[in-house]
């Protein structure tokens, strides 16, 4: 593989976020979020890379990160990027429950995204490996906070069994996930949803926020345009991506990924649209804390 180093990138929503595809006819909302080939919410790599380029710290004008991300549109000659950013795949999403207001929900399908990215991470990084074992974790209808039995999540009744309290350690998730997310799991719990008849996807879609908006005439304060509907991912939604680095000028791939981690670890920035109305604020996690 041409790339010399890799960084796992976790993206946690601090406010509702809208990374959209524009207006879509015949859908249940006018402005939906991006979705993958299985209809799960996703942040395509092009949108993620654009946000990364836009948020390079202005206090570091000599930072090599922006240069290494390739040439700007319209610039000739073009320069390829030495940093590859993969799609940010949905990993965890909050779901409404009666016991603790909300709990994280996921499916075995979503967990395979993390598993796949960790495999590439370990293949690229020769000196540091991440240990992840989801074999016993990938069972349907499991919950952390429950004694088992029926759980009402997003107004859908799910029959569950109880997860073992030490599952975060056994699976390696305590090391793999950002510690703020681990704390949320320990406080709020985690539910692995069933995938039969796509029930997991159905429950996750019930967590999506649909907001109706209008545009007012300045003087009259009457409706000028609308209403139209916009789709948002809720606060505390977690995505996972992977950043791959190769040599750029005098910097090796590992040095370049190190620069990337220094620039973006624990950094809050805006992703997607609607930032002027308090949407799209996320937090990036790229630290060495993930390496076991």
Backbone as CSV, one residue per row, in Angstrom:
resi,resn,N_x,N_y,N_z,CA_x,CA_y,CA_z,C_x,C_y,C_z
1,UNK,0.844,-1.192,0.000,0.000,0.000,0.000,0.885,1.250,0.000
2,UNK,0.532,2.251,-0.796,1.334,3.451,-0.926,1.339,4.302,0.329
3,UNK,0.296,4.215,1.109,0.202,5.068,2.297,1.040,4.482,3.426
4,UNK,1.677,5.375,4.184,2.626,4.959,5.219,2.044,5.032,6.627
5,UNK,0.958,5.779,6.810,0.411,5.968,8.143,-1.097,6.186,8.056
6,UNK,-1.794,5.889,9.152,-3.250,6.028,9.177,-3.690,6.578,10.529
7,UNK,-4.790,7.301,10.516,-5.368,7.875,11.731,-6.866,7.582,11.725
8,UNK,-7.347,6.974,12.804,-8.796,6.843,12.964,-9.362,8.200,13.353
9,UNK,-10.429,8.592,12.670,-11.057,9.882,12.933,-12.498,9.650,13.368
10,UNK,-12.821,10.060,14.596,-14.192,9.988,15.097,-14.796,11.385,15.085
11,UNK,-16.046,11.462,14.688,-16.745,12.737,14.572,-18.001,12.668,15.428
12,UNK,-18.059,13.512,16.451,-19.175,13.521,17.404,-19.975,14.810,17.240
13,UNK,-21.267,14.680,17.059,-22.133,15.838,16.852,-22.389,16.541,18.182
14,UNK,-21.992,17.816,18.265,-22.257,18.622,19.454,-23.585,19.366,19.334
15,UNK,-24.044,19.566,18.113,-25.372,20.118,17.828,-25.977,19.251,16.728
16,UNK,-27.265,19.380,16.445,-27.799,18.696,15.260,-27.012,19.111,14.021
17,UNK,-26.776,18.175,13.119,-25.975,18.479,11.923,-26.734,18.106,10.660
18,UNK,-26.478,18.884,9.616,-27.098,18.649,8.313,-26.004,18.678,7.250
19,UNK,-25.600,17.505,6.801,-24.697,17.393,5.664,-25.568,16.849,4.534
20,UNK,-26.024,17.746,3.685,-27.119,17.409,2.787,-26.712,17.130,1.362
21,UNK,-27.734,16.868,0.536,-27.547,16.586,-0.893,-28.343,17.569,-1.745
22,UNK,-28.844,18.638,-1.102,-29.677,19.577,-1.842,-31.130,19.148,-1.840
23,UNK,-31.933,19.851,-2.606,-33.365,19.559,-2.658,-33.620,18.256,-3.403
24,UNK,-34.521,17.448,-2.855,-34.810,16.140,-3.441,-36.315,15.959,-3.571
25,UNK,-36.777,15.749,-4.784,-38.200,15.569,-5.032,-38.637,14.145,-4.685
26,UNK,-39.842,14.029,-4.134,-40.415,12.711,-3.865,-39.906,12.055,-2.612
27,UNK,-39.092,12.760,-1.806,-38.594,12.215,-0.549,-39.467,12.747,0.575
28,UNK,-39.327,12.189,1.782,-40.218,12.609,2.863,-39.846,13.972,3.432
29,UNK,-38.643,14.479,3.093,-38.265,15.850,3.453,-37.712,16.527,2.203
30,UNK,-37.778,17.851,2.193,-37.285,18.596,1.037,-35.767,18.556,0.939
31,UNK,-35.092,18.675,2.096,-33.631,18.718,2.129,-33.105,17.602,3.028
32,UNK,-32.906,16.398,2.492,-32.435,15.270,3.308,-30.929,15.303,3.518
33,UNK,-30.468,14.515,4.490,-29.031,14.350,4.709,-28.490,13.311,3.742
34,UNK,-27.178,13.229,3.651,-26.537,12.220,2.822,-26.777,10.831,3.416
35,UNK,-26.993,9.864,2.541,-27.201,8.477,2.979,-26.382,7.536,2.101
36,UNK,-25.977,6.404,2.707,-25.149,5.454,1.968,-26.007,4.493,1.156
37,UNK,-25.356,3.490,0.607,-26.051,2.558,-0.281,-27.072,1.693,0.446
38,UNK,-27.017,1.666,1.780,-27.990,0.905,2.562,-28.995,1.806,3.266
39,UNK,-28.983,3.095,2.935,-29.911,4.103,3.438,-29.586,4.570,4.853
40,UNK,-28.388,4.249,5.366,-27.950,4.803,6.642,-27.345,6.189,6.409
41,UNK,-27.512,7.119,7.349,-26.849,8.424,7.215,-25.338,8.251,7.083
42,UNK,-24.724,9.115,6.290,-23.287,9.047,6.024,-22.785,10.464,5.783
43,UNK,-21.494,10.670,5.927,-20.854,11.905,5.484,-19.845,11.497,4.423
44,UNK,-20.147,11.806,3.167,-19.260,11.391,2.088,-17.907,12.075,2.236
45,UNK,-16.863,11.388,1.777,-15.494,11.863,1.950,-15.283,13.251,1.352
46,UNK,-15.946,13.561,0.241,-15.770,14.868,-0.391,-16.242,15.993,0.528
47,UNK,-17.368,15.772,1.222,-17.872,16.785,2.158,-16.962,16.901,3.367
48,UNK,-16.479,15.769,3.878,-15.606,15.767,5.050,-14.274,16.437,4.743
49,UNK,-13.702,16.108,3.596,-12.412,16.708,3.219,-12.556,18.216,3.019
50,UNK,-13.685,18.646,2.440,-13.913,20.073,2.263,-13.963,20.808,3.594
51,UNK,-14.626,20.201,4.590,-14.692,20.823,5.920,-13.317,20.862,6.567
52,UNK,-12.525,19.809,6.371,-11.172,19.772,6.931,-10.321,20.889,6.328
53,UNK,-10.379,21.052,5.018,-9.589,22.091,4.356,-10.023,23.480,4.818
54,UNK,-11.315,23.645,5.019,-11.839,24.957,5.410,-11.497,25.309,6.851
55,UNK,-11.114,24.320,7.656,-10.888,24.561,9.080,-9.426,24.427,9.491
56,UNK,-8.511,24.476,8.513,-7.096,24.514,8.871,-6.828,25.789,9.647
57,UNK,-6.165,25.671,10.757,-5.972,26.798,11.662,-5.267,27.968,10.979
58,UNK,-5.877,29.150,11.061,-5.278,30.351,10.479,-4.065,30.814,11.279
59,UNK,-3.932,30.303,12.505,-2.783,30.671,13.342,-1.526,29.908,12.946
60,UNK,-1.667,28.982,12.005,-0.522,28.207,11.537,-0.403,28.344,10.025
61,UNK,-0.032,29.530,9.532,0.029,29.731,8.091,1.057,28.847,7.408
62,UNK,2.046,28.384,8.174,3.071,27.527,7.574,2.711,26.045,7.654
63,UNK,1.526,25.752,8.190,1.121,24.350,8.322,1.118,23.668,6.962
64,UNK,1.701,22.490,6.928,1.822,21.775,5.659,0.556,20.982,5.326
65,UNK,-0.372,20.905,6.289,-1.555,20.081,6.094,-2.387,20.558,4.905
66,UNK,-2.652,21.854,4.829,-3.497,22.361,3.757,-2.863,22.118,2.390
67,UNK,-1.548,22.329,2.299,-0.854,22.067,1.040,-0.935,20.594,0.660
68,UNK,-0.831,19.722,1.654,-0.816,18.281,1.376,-2.177,17.752,0.976
69,UNK,-3.241,18.562,1.149,-4.594,18.124,0.797,-4.923,18.350,-0.673
70,UNK,-3.926,18.719,-1.473,-4.140,18.871,-2.903,-4.415,20.309,-3.294
71,UNK,-4.420,20.544,-4.599,-4.607,21.897,-5.118,-6.060,22.324,-5.017
72,UNK,-6.257,23.628,-5.003,-7.602,24.185,-4.980,-8.234,24.063,-6.361
73,UNK,-9.590,24.046,-6.425,-10.256,23.965,-7.736,-9.833,25.119,-8.641
74,UNK,-9.551,24.793,-9.893,-9.194,25.817,-10.869,-7.729,26.158,-10.921
75,UNK,-6.938,25.646,-9.969,-5.506,25.934,-9.941,-4.782,25.006,-10.913
76,UNK,-3.938,25.580,-11.762,-3.171,24.822,-12.746,-1.689,25.098,-12.517
77,UNK,-0.821,24.076,-12.483,-1.174,22.667,-12.638,-1.791,22.094,-11.365
78,UNK,-2.584,21.048,-11.530,-3.218,20.424,-10.375,-2.191,19.630,-9.580
79,UNK,-2.433,19.509,-8.290,-1.538,18.774,-7.402,-2.352,17.757,-6.625
80,UNK,-2.029,16.471,-6.745,-2.806,15.451,-6.030,-2.619,15.557,-4.521
81,UNK,-3.595,15.045,-3.785,-3.543,15.077,-2.329,-2.675,13.939,-1.804
82,UNK,-1.893,14.242,-0.770,-1.109,13.197,-0.095,-1.838,12.642,1.115
83,UNK,-3.014,13.187,1.386,-3.864,12.702,2.472,-5.174,12.204,1.875
84,UNK,-5.518,10.981,2.163,-6.780,10.404,1.699,-7.756,10.340,2.866
85,UNK,-8.953,10.869,2.665,-9.991,10.877,3.691,-11.115,9.941,3.241
86,UNK,-11.429,8.947,4.050,-12.487,7.993,3.709,-13.835,8.501,4.191
87,UNK,-14.904,7.917,3.636,-16.254,8.286,4.053,-16.413,8.127,5.560
88,UNK,-17.114,9.059,6.178,-17.433,8.944,7.607,-18.719,8.149,7.743
89,UNK,-18.619,6.976,8.312,-19.756,6.059,8.419,-20.400,6.157,9.800
90,UNK,-21.706,6.056,9.825,-22.447,6.105,11.086,-22.045,4.939,11.974
91,UNK,-21.797,5.229,13.253,-21.443,4.188,14.212,-22.441,4.111,15.359
92,UNK,-22.739,5.241,15.988,-23.682,5.275,17.112,-24.626,6.460,16.938
93,UNK,-25.881,6.257,17.372,-26.844,7.352,17.336,-27.711,7.299,18.590
94,UNK,-28.060,8.443,19.166,-28.945,8.441,20.327,-30.358,8.003,19.949
95,UNK,-30.974,7.230,20.826,-32.370,6.845,20.668,-33.133,7.153,21.943
96,UNK,-34.377,7.560,21.823,-35.197,7.905,22.993,-35.586,6.651,23.766
97,UNK,-35.393,6.688,25.096,-35.824,5.596,25.973,-36.435,6.203,27.232
98,UNK,-37.169,5.381,27.975,-37.843,5.866,29.173,-36.921,5.902,30.386
99,UNK,-35.935,4.996,30.429,-35.102,4.859,31.625,-34.125,6.012,31.811
100,UNK,-33.503,6.473,30.722,-32.413,7.443,30.859,-32.481,8.541,29.797
101,UNK,-33.656,8.876,29.356,-33.912,9.894,28.322,-33.448,9.406,26.956
102,UNK,-32.154,9.021,26.855,-31.660,8.488,25.588,-30.586,7.448,25.855
103,UNK,-30.358,6.612,24.862,-29.277,5.649,24.895,-28.683,5.566,23.507
104,UNK,-27.432,5.139,23.408,-26.854,4.916,22.091,-27.484,3.672,21.467
105,UNK,-27.752,3.736,20.166,-28.214,2.576,19.425,-27.280,2.355,18.239
106,UNK,-27.125,1.096,17.859,-26.321,0.737,16.697,-26.834,-0.592,16.165
107,UNK,-26.223,-1.076,15.096,-26.551,-2.391,14.554,-25.245,-3.134,14.272
108,UNK,-25.341,-4.423,14.064,-24.137,-5.187,13.727,-23.561,-4.709,12.396
109,UNK,-24.424,-4.280,11.501,-23.945,-3.757,10.214,-23.081,-2.518,10.428
110,UNK,-23.520,-1.595,11.269,-22.756,-0.376,11.517,-21.426,-0.685,12.188
111,UNK,-21.406,-1.694,13.047,-20.158,-2.059,13.720,-19.112,-2.574,12.738
112,UNK,-19.542,-3.146,11.626,-18.571,-3.639,10.641,-17.802,-2.493,9.997
113,UNK,-18.375,-1.280,9.966,-17.642,-0.133,9.441,-16.396,0.135,10.287
114,UNK,-16.588,0.152,11.609,-15.446,0.359,12.501,-14.445,-0.774,12.338
115,UNK,-14.941,-2.002,12.270,-14.075,-3.169,12.141,-13.221,-3.079,10.871
116,UNK,-13.851,-2.658,9.783,-13.138,-2.562,8.497,-12.070,-1.481,8.531
117,UNK,-12.396,-0.333,9.116,-11.419,0.742,9.196,-10.253,0.380,10.107
118,UNK,-10.537,-0.357,11.178,-9.462,-0.789,12.071,-8.535,-1.768,11.356
119,UNK,-9.087,-2.628,10.512,-8.250,-3.562,9.745,-7.261,-2.803,8.868
120,UNK,-7.731,-1.771,8.181,-6.857,-0.971,7.324,-5.849,-0.206,8.182
121,UNK,-6.322,0.341,9.300,-5.455,1.063,10.242,-4.282,0.182,10.660
122,UNK,-4.565,-1.058,11.022,-3.514,-1.968,11.477,-2.600,-2.388,10.332
123,UNK,-3.152,-2.492,9.129,-2.329,-2.873,7.980,-1.334,-1.773,7.626
124,UNK,-1.766,-0.531,7.712,-0.913,0.598,7.329,0.096,0.927,8.420
125,UNK,-0.351,0.954,9.667,0.536,1.313,10.777,1.313,0.092,11.246
126,UNK,2.572,0.044,10.908,3.377,-1.130,11.235,3.773,-1.178,12.710
127,UNK,3.981,-0.017,13.298,4.517,0.016,14.662,3.439,0.029,15.734
128,UNK,2.259,0.541,15.422,1.192,0.616,16.427,-0.056,-0.079,15.914
129,UNK,-0.608,-0.944,16.716,-1.780,-1.714,16.321,-2.929,-1.430,17.287
130,UNK,-4.122,-1.599,16.791,-5.317,-1.435,17.610,-6.012,-2.779,17.721
131,UNK,-6.230,-3.232,18.934,-6.854,-4.528,19.164,-8.365,-4.365,19.281
132,UNK,-9.093,-5.046,18.410,-10.553,-4.951,18.405,-11.130,-6.340,18.176
133,UNK,-12.032,-6.762,19.029,-12.650,-8.078,18.911,-14.152,-7.937,19.114
134,UNK,-14.881,-7.861,18.013,-16.324,-7.646,18.099,-17.126,-8.937,17.917
135,UNK,-16.443,-10.087,17.914,-17.143,-11.344,17.624,-18.254,-11.627,18.635
136,UNK,-17.966,-11.489,19.932,-18.988,-11.762,20.937,-19.942,-10.578,21.101
137,UNK,-19.492,-9.416,20.617,-20.302,-8.210,20.744,-21.379,-8.152,19.671
138,UNK,-21.105,-8.738,18.529,-22.020,-8.633,17.397,-23.141,-9.673,17.509
139,UNK,-23.975,-9.465,18.488,-25.162,-10.290,18.658,-26.375,-9.374,18.689
140,UNK,-27.465,-9.859,18.183,-28.655,-9.018,18.069,-29.348,-8.823,19.412
141,UNK,-30.032,-7.697,19.516,-30.935,-7.423,20.647,-30.208,-7.470,21.992
142,UNK,-29.081,-6.802,22.083,-28.334,-6.744,23.334,-28.362,-5.313,23.867
143,UNK,-28.442,-5.161,25.190,-28.486,-3.826,25.789,-27.600,-3.778,27.023
144,UNK,-26.963,-2.628,27.251,-26.067,-2.491,28.393,-26.808,-2.104,29.664
145,UNK,-27.740,-1.165,29.554,-28.341,-0.598,30.770,-29.516,-1.421,31.283
146,UNK,-29.963,-2.417,30.547,-31.185,-3.144,30.888,-30.874,-4.483,31.545
147,UNK,-31.830,-5.000,32.300,-31.734,-6.347,32.853,-32.206,-7.388,31.845
148,UNK,-32.515,-6.915,30.659,-33.094,-7.805,29.669,-34.600,-7.629,29.631
149,UNK,-35.231,-8.252,28.662,-36.669,-8.090,28.508,-36.980,-7.035,27.468
150,UNK,-38.120,-6.400,27.590,-38.566,-5.460,26.575,-38.085,-4.042,26.865
151,UNK,-37.611,-3.370,25.808,-37.182,-1.984,25.881,-37.952,-1.194,24.837
152,UNK,-38.421,-0.021,25.225,-39.102,0.866,24.295,-38.101,1.926,23.855
153,UNK,-37.638,1.845,22.613,-36.666,2.796,22.092,-37.253,3.445,20.844
154,UNK,-37.288,4.765,20.833,-37.912,5.517,19.742,-39.332,5.027,19.468
155,UNK,-40.045,4.713,20.565,-41.437,4.264,20.520,-41.593,2.903,19.823
156,UNK,-40.501,2.148,19.708,-40.536,0.799,19.145,-40.123,-0.175,20.238
157,UNK,-40.922,-1.229,20.430,-40.628,-2.207,21.482,-39.646,-3.256,20.963
158,UNK,-38.531,-3.423,21.709,-37.484,-4.372,21.334,-37.287,-5.357,22.472
159,UNK,-37.259,-6.648,22.153,-36.962,-7.686,23.135,-35.446,-7.847,23.211
160,UNK,-34.872,-7.714,24.418,-33.418,-7.687,24.526,-32.890,-8.684,25.548
161,UNK,-31.592,-8.906,25.455,-30.825,-9.592,26.485,-29.779,-8.615,27.018
162,UNK,-29.269,-8.877,28.203,-28.337,-7.941,28.848,-26.912,-8.172,28.365
163,UNK,-26.211,-7.076,28.037,-24.788,-7.147,27.736,-23.987,-7.285,29.030
164,UNK,-22.859,-7.956,28.959,-21.961,-8.039,30.106,-21.338,-6.670,30.386
165,UNK,-21.151,-6.346,31.664,-20.631,-5.040,32.042,-19.209,-4.810,31.524
166,UNK,-18.441,-5.886,31.325,-17.052,-5.716,30.891,-16.898,-5.791,29.373
167,UNK,-18.010,-5.629,28.622,-17.931,-5.805,27.174,-17.046,-4.737,26.522
168,UNK,-16.946,-3.544,27.116,-16.101,-2.498,26.532,-14.635,-2.911,26.538
169,UNK,-14.222,-3.609,27.604,-12.837,-4.078,27.688,-12.621,-5.304,26.818
170,UNK,-13.558,-6.243,26.857,-13.407,-7.491,26.100,-13.338,-7.242,24.599
171,UNK,-14.103,-6.290,24.122,-14.158,-6.024,22.685,-13.083,-5.052,22.220
172,UNK,-12.428,-4.370,23.151,-11.436,-3.366,22.786,-12.032,-1.999,22.522
173,UNK,-13.344,-1.850,22.697,-13.993,-0.574,22.412,-13.586,0.528,23.384
174,UNK,-13.204,0.160,24.594,-12.776,1.180,25.550,-11.534,1.913,25.040
175,UNK,-10.654,1.174,24.344,-9.461,1.780,23.762,-9.742,2.397,22.397
176,UNK,-10.698,1.832,21.676,-10.943,2.268,20.303,-11.743,3.553,20.225
177,UNK,-12.668,3.761,21.155,-13.564,4.910,21.084,-13.030,6.079,21.903
178,UNK,-13.370,7.317,21.527,-13.008,8.474,22.364,-13.573,8.313,23.767
179,UNK,-12.835,8.747,24.757,-13.223,8.526,26.145,-14.518,9.250,26.520
180,UNK,-14.801,10.382,25.895,-16.072,11.060,26.151,-17.246,10.208,25.685
181,UNK,-17.055,9.483,24.600,-18.104,8.593,24.094,-18.246,7.379,25.000
182,UNK,-17.125,6.834,25.458,-17.156,5.704,26.403,-17.932,6.088,27.652
183,UNK,-17.693,7.290,28.159,-18.408,7.752,29.348,-19.908,7.844,29.071
184,UNK,-20.284,8.318,27.895,-21.701,8.367,27.520,-22.314,6.972,27.499
185,UNK,-21.564,6.004,26.970,-22.065,4.625,26.926,-22.283,4.099,28.343
186,UNK,-21.318,4.368,29.224,-21.431,3.894,30.609,-22.573,4.593,31.350
187,UNK,-22.825,5.854,31.020,-23.889,6.599,31.698,-25.265,6.317,31.105
188,UNK,-25.316,6.243,29.783,-26.609,6.168,29.086,-26.928,4.785,28.530
189,UNK,-25.883,3.968,28.321,-26.119,2.630,27.818,-25.960,2.521,26.318
190,UNK,-26.108,1.307,25.842,-25.966,1.002,24.420,-26.916,-0.134,24.070
191,UNK,-27.583,-0.016,22.959,-28.512,-1.051,22.500,-28.126,-1.469,21.092
192,UNK,-27.871,-2.759,20.898,-27.614,-3.296,19.564,-28.953,-3.747,18.992
193,UNK,-29.370,-3.081,17.951,-30.710,-3.284,17.408,-30.776,-4.501,16.489
194,UNK,-31.932,-5.135,16.414,-32.094,-6.261,15.486,-32.130,-5.773,14.042
195,UNK,-31.630,-6.607,13.139,-31.615,-6.234,11.722,-32.637,-7.001,10.898
196,UNK,-33.375,-7.899,11.530,-34.424,-8.625,10.817,-35.474,-7.638,10.333
197,UNK,-35.827,-7.743,9.050,-36.781,-6.826,8.438,-36.320,-5.367,8.545
198,UNK,-35.017,-5.193,8.677,-34.432,-3.843,8.750,-34.997,-3.023,9.904
199,UNK,-35.308,-3.682,11.008,-35.869,-2.968,12.159,-34.869,-1.982,12.740
200,UNK,-33.576,-2.342,12.708,-32.564,-1.444,13.233,-32.540,-0.120,12.488
201,UNK,-32.560,-0.195,11.165,-32.581,1.019,10.361,-33.850,1.818,10.622
202,UNK,-34.969,1.126,10.791,-36.226,1.816,11.076,-36.179,2.582,12.387
203,UNK,-35.592,1.966,13.422,-35.476,2.639,14.716,-34.532,3.833,14.610
204,UNK,-33.415,3.665,13.900,-32.455,4.753,13.735,-33.090,5.927,12.996
205,UNK,-33.881,5.644,11.966,-34.529,6.728,11.227,-35.497,7.526,12.104
206,UNK,-36.023,6.897,13.144,-36.920,7.609,14.060,-36.165,8.599,14.949
207,UNK,-34.828,8.489,14.989,-34.035,9.460,15.736,-33.759,10.724,14.929
208,UNK,-33.961,10.663,13.631,-33.690,11.818,12.788,-34.645,12.962,13.129
209,UNK,-34.132,14.179,13.020,-34.914,15.375,13.314,-35.366,15.995,11.996
210,UNK,-36.644,16.305,11.889,-37.176,17.025,10.733,-37.673,18.384,11.209
211,UNK,-37.083,19.428,10.675,-37.435,20.789,11.074,-38.043,21.520,9.885
212,UNK,-39.163,22.212,10.149,-39.821,23.005,9.112,-39.419,24.467,9.269
213,UNK,-39.114,25.104,8.139,-38.645,26.480,8.173,-39.401,27.332,7.159
214,UNK,-39.419,28.637,7.423,-39.972,29.610,6.481,-39.016,30.796,6.412
215,UNK,-39.114,31.542,5.323,-38.370,32.790,5.203,-39.368,33.938,5.213
216,UNK,-39.127,34.937,6.064,-40.066,36.034,6.237,-39.671,37.246,5.398
217,UNK,-40.673,38.013,5.013,-40.435,39.322,4.401,-39.911,40.263,5.481
218,UNK,-38.914,41.033,5.150,-38.205,41.839,6.147,-39.117,42.800,6.883
219,UNK,-39.913,43.548,6.156,-40.738,44.581,6.770,-42.041,44.026,7.328
220,UNK,-42.745,43.234,6.531,-44.077,42.776,6.934,-44.042,41.651,7.958
221,UNK,-42.924,40.911,8.014,-42.800,39.739,8.886,-43.863,38.690,8.571
222,UNK,-44.191,38.602,7.297,-45.076,37.549,6.820,-44.258,36.591,5.959
223,UNK,-44.821,35.428,5.678,-44.067,34.390,4.981,-43.765,34.822,3.547
224,UNK,-42.469,34.797,3.216,-42.029,35.095,1.858,-41.797,33.812,1.068
225,UNK,-41.256,32.794,1.765,-40.975,31.517,1.125,-41.145,30.403,2.149
226,UNK,-41.691,29.282,1.708,-41.851,28.134,2.598,-43.302,27.816,2.877
227,UNK,-43.537,26.861,3.765,-42.498,26.148,4.539,-41.778,25.082,3.723
228,UNK,-40.537,24.787,4.124,-39.815,23.650,3.598,-39.232,22.880,4.783
229,UNK,-38.902,21.621,4.546,-38.441,20.757,5.641,-36.975,20.383,5.444
230,UNK,-36.257,20.297,6.570,-34.848,19.927,6.573,-34.620,18.777,7.548
231,UNK,-33.724,17.883,7.182,-33.424,16.703,7.997,-32.098,16.909,8.730
232,UNK,-32.072,16.553,10.017,-30.873,16.702,10.831,-30.567,15.415,11.590
233,UNK,-29.264,15.199,11.812,-28.825,14.143,12.717,-28.776,14.715,14.124
234,UNK,-29.191,13.951,15.141,-29.266,14.501,16.499,-27.891,14.684,17.143
235,UNK,-27.870,15.510,18.191,-26.670,15.663,19.011,-26.212,14.306,19.536
236,UNK,-24.908,14.159,19.670,-24.233,12.961,20.187,-24.142,11.822,19.171
237,UNK,-24.599,12.036,17.943,-24.366,11.045,16.894,-22.864,10.903,16.666
238,UNK,-22.407,9.664,16.437,-20.970,9.406,16.264,-20.708,8.742,14.913
239,UNK,-19.776,9.334,14.160,-19.308,8.762,12.894,-17.854,8.339,13.042
240,UNK,-17.419,7.409,12.178,-16.016,7.012,12.152,-15.515,7.110,10.713
241,UNK,-14.307,7.659,10.581,-13.643,7.753,9.283,-12.200,7.306,9.452
242,UNK,-11.474,7.307,8.350,-10.055,6.926,8.388,-9.286,7.894,7.498
243,UNK,-8.160,8.380,8.006,-7.291,9.286,7.265,-5.985,8.555,6.968
244,UNK,-5.602,8.528,5.697,-4.383,7.848,5.267,-3.389,8.882,4.748
245,UNK,-2.109,8.733,5.111,-1.083,9.721,4.749,0.085,9.041,4.043
246,UNK,0.619,9.747,3.033,1.839,9.304,2.365,2.805,10.481,2.280
247,UNK,4.022,10.226,1.857,5.086,11.227,1.843,4.671,12.465,1.054
248,UNK,4.962,13.632,1.630,4.711,14.899,0.945,5.900,15.818,1.192
249,UNK,6.624,16.111,0.112,7.839,16.907,0.209,8.793,16.287,1.222
250,UNK,9.199,17.085,2.232,10.169,16.529,3.198,9.504,15.725,4.301
251,UNK,8.173,15.691,4.327,7.452,15.008,5.395,7.135,13.562,4.995
252,UNK,7.438,12.629,5.901,7.022,11.244,5.682,5.531,11.113,5.964
253,UNK,4.959,9.974,5.613,3.539,9.762,5.873,3.204,9.803,7.349
254,UNK,4.071,9.238,8.182,3.813,9.237,9.622,3.908,10.645,10.194
255,UNK,4.850,11.443,9.683,4.966,12.831,10.137,3.752,13.643,9.718
256,UNK,3.261,13.391,8.507,2.100,14.111,8.012,0.862,13.770,8.830
257,UNK,0.680,12.483,9.135,-0.447,12.093,9.985,-0.291,12.665,11.389
258,UNK,0.942,12.760,11.860,1.180,13.392,13.159,0.762,14.849,13.149
259,UNK,1.070,15.557,12.051,0.638,16.951,11.905,-0.890,17.043,11.887
260,UNK,-1.504,16.088,11.209,-2.969,16.078,11.130,-3.574,15.895,12.515
261,UNK,-3.019,14.977,13.295,-3.533,14.746,14.651,-3.348,15.979,15.524
262,UNK,-2.187,16.618,15.408,-1.944,17.821,16.203,-2.924,18.931,15.843
263,UNK,-3.273,19.004,14.573,-4.163,20.065,14.104,-5.607,19.827,14.512
264,UNK,-6.048,18.551,14.521,-7.485,18.299,14.635,-7.929,17.521,15.870
265,UNK,-7.018,16.943,16.640,-7.477,16.178,17.798,-8.183,17.065,18.813
266,UNK,-9.382,16.635,19.249,-10.192,17.387,20.218,-10.549,18.792,19.719
267,UNK,-10.676,18.924,18.423,-11.000,20.230,17.845,-12.475,20.274,17.459
268,UNK,-13.140,21.366,17.813,-14.530,21.584,17.420,-14.556,22.450,16.167
269,UNK,-15.374,22.063,15.201,-15.482,22.811,13.955,-16.864,22.586,13.358
270,UNK,-17.161,23.341,12.301,-18.455,23.220,11.646,-18.362,22.292,10.444
271,UNK,-19.386,21.467,10.293,-19.444,20.489,9.212,-20.839,20.536,8.603
272,UNK,-20.905,20.666,7.297,-22.207,20.761,6.650,-22.731,22.183,6.674
273,UNK,-24.037,22.338,6.564,-24.639,23.658,6.469,-25.350,24.089,7.741
274,UNK,-25.920,25.293,7.682,-26.782,25.871,8.724,-26.021,26.296,9.976
275,UNK,-24.740,26.617,9.854,-23.983,26.981,11.059,-24.466,28.294,11.658
276,UNK,-25.043,29.195,10.851,-25.501,30.478,11.394,-26.754,30.333,12.239
277,UNK,-27.404,29.175,12.186,-28.562,28.935,13.057,-28.250,27.814,14.061
278,UNK,-26.974,27.686,14.390,-26.584,26.772,15.465,-26.582,25.311,15.103
279,UNK,-26.351,25.001,13.842,-26.293,23.607,13.405,-24.893,23.288,12.876
280,UNK,-24.528,22.008,12.924,-23.309,21.558,12.270,-22.043,21.601,13.095
281,UNK,-22.131,21.879,14.401,-20.930,21.892,15.232,-20.588,20.460,15.646
282,UNK,-19.375,20.034,15.337,-18.928,18.678,15.657,-17.582,18.748,16.359
283,UNK,-17.177,17.621,16.923,-15.857,17.517,17.552,-15.102,16.358,16.926
284,UNK,-13.846,16.615,16.560,-12.973,15.601,15.978,-12.123,14.964,17.075
285,UNK,-11.898,13.659,16.953,-11.002,12.935,17.850,-10.023,12.128,16.996
286,UNK,-8.723,12.363,17.194,-7.715,11.655,16.396,-6.536,11.194,17.244
287,UNK,-6.662,11.202,18.573,-5.503,11.054,19.444,-4.918,9.669,19.540
288,UNK,-3.694,9.607,20.082,-2.994,8.331,20.278,-3.657,7.488,21.366
289,UNK,-4.639,8.050,22.058,-5.320,7.285,23.099,-5.974,6.036,22.518
290,UNK,-6.205,6.023,21.194,-6.863,4.879,20.568,-5.925,3.693,20.398
291,UNK,-4.614,3.910,20.486,-3.671,2.849,20.246,-3.430,2.057,21.517
292,UNK,-3.587,0.754,21.436,-3.418,-0.103,22.617,-1.976,-0.510,22.771
